[in-house]
Structure formats: structure tokens, C-alpha cells
């Protein structure tokens, strides 16, 4: 039997997919618009950016001058923390420009904390943490295989 997603879970999954699509489209304005005014983003390299305008200003030059890899992700869970606050956890990989396979060195853990404003969910905190898994190559290989399945199906996230 297929489980039906709750409203917070569905809303958070949609928000996360929109964030990934904005990144994959290299659209700083679209990505920043998915954050609260005072939202916070922590990048793969540890960069920390506060506020929607700063997020757009931070991402704009990256997208203009750097060929970014595209995200493919697997959502691990969504958990409501309150009626208007929830957290999403996901594993993501990246396909470098001009390639058709994931680069295991770019695997990341995503954490998204979001708040509901009316009927819309907005990112409060979005964090990318490298998934290096030192000394555990079997875990890296398993994640790459799992994410490669998402990629083969033509999905951004599942």
C-alpha cells in the first residue's frame, strides 16, 4: 500500500524540489525567492549567507562564472516540528557539467528547515554537508547507486 503524504510533508518535498530545480537552472533569483526574508543558507564549502537578498547576491556570481554541477537527490525523511515548522533530510549527489554520471566526491547531506507562511512553505535554513564517509567506500558506492537510479528515471528528487 502506498502511503499518502501529509500536507506538511508534501509541501516540504515540493519546496526542496524547487530549490534543487532553481540550482540546476542556475537561477539565483528563483532560488533566493524560496527562502524566508531572513533565511539562512550554508553551502557545501561552508559558506554562510543570511537573508534572501544576500542569498541571491551570493549565488548570482557563482552561476554566472562557474559551471555548477546539477543535483540529484533522495529524500530520507520529513518531520513536522510544529504546525508551521518542519525539517527535511535528504542525500544528494551532483552530475558535473558535460558528464552523465554522478561524481562521488560531491555527495552531500541536505538539511532543510522550513516554515509555512499561509499556504506556502519557505526555507528557513538550507544546509549542504559533504558526505565524505572516510573509510567507508561501500557507503559511498551504495549512495551513488541509489542516486544513479533517480538520475536514470529522469528525476531531480525522489
N, C-alpha and C positions, 0 to 999 in steps of 0.2 A: 504494500500500500504506500502510495506517495504522500508525503507529509505536506500539508498546506502551510506556507509561510505566514507568520503573523504580520500585522501591519508594520510594526517597527522593523522586523527582520526584512520584509520586502523593501521598505523604504531605504534601509541602510545598504542592502545589496545593490539597489539601483544607484544610490549615491556613490558607492565605491566604484561601480562600473563606469559611471560618468566621469569620475576622477581619472580612471585609467584611460578612458577614451580621449579625454582632453589632453592628457600627457602624450598619448600615442599620436594625436593630431598636432602636437606641438603648439597648442593654443593656450598661452599663458592667461589670457583674459577669461576664457571659459573655465579653466581650472581654478583660478582665483575666485571666480563667482560662486563656486561650490563651497566656499568657506564662510563661516561667520565673519562679521566685520573684524572681530578680534581673534580670529582663528590662528592656529599655530601649526607650522609645518617643519618637520625635522627630516632632512634629506638623507640619502644613502651615505653621503660623505660626512654627515654630522652637522651640516649647515642648519641653522635655526632661524626661522623667519616668522615674525609676528605681524598679523594684520593682513587683511585682504589686499590693500594697495601694495604692501611690501612683498607679498607673495607673487603678485603679478610682476612687479618690478624685478624681483629675483629671477623668476622663470623666463621672462622675455628674452634677455640676452643669452641665456643658455640655449633656448630654442632657436634663436637667430644664428648663433655662431658655433653650435656644437651639434653634430648629428646624433641625437639621442636614440637609444635602443627602445623598442616597444615592449610594453608589459603584457604578460600572460599570467593569470592568477587562479588560484584555487582558494575559495573562501572556506575557512576552517570552522568558523562559528560566529554567531551574532547573539549578544546577550543584552537585554534591556537592563539598565541600572536604575531607571526611574521612568515615569510615564513619558518624559520628553528627552531622555538621555539613554544612549545605547553604545555598545562597543562592538566592533567587528574585527576579527583576526583573520589574516589571510597569508598564504605563501605565494610569492610571485617570482617569476623568472623574467629574463629580458632577452629579446632577439636583437642582436646588433644590426645596424643599418647594412643592407645589402646581403644579409645572411637569411637562412630559412630555419635555423636551429637555435636553441637556447644556449647562452653562454653560462655554464655553471658558476663561474666566478661572480656573476651578477645576481645570483639568487638572493632574495630578501624576504624578511618577515615584515608584513604591513600591519599596523595597528591604527584603526580609525575610531575615534571617539566623536560622536555626532549628537547634535541637539535638534529637536523638532521645533520649528517656528511655524505655527499654524499647521498646514498640511505638508510643509516641505522640511526635509532633513538637510542640515548643513554641517560641514566638517568643523569641529572644534579643535581637534588635534589629529594630524595625519603624520605617522612616523614610519620611515623605512629603516630597518636594521639589517645589515648584511648577515646572511645565513651562511657563515663560513664553515661551521661544523668541523673544526680542526680535528683531524684524526678519525673522522667518521665518513669516509668516502662512500660507504654504502647508503648513508642517508642522503647525501648529495645526489647519487645516482637514482635513488628511488624518487626524489622530488623532481628531477629532470624528466624522468619517465612519466610521472603523473602530470606534470605541466605540458609535456610534449603531446599528451593525449588531448588536453584542452586546445592546444595550438592546432593539432590535426583536424579538430572539429570546427575550426574557424571561429572560436570564441575568444573573447577578451578575458572573461572570468566565468567561473562555474562554482 
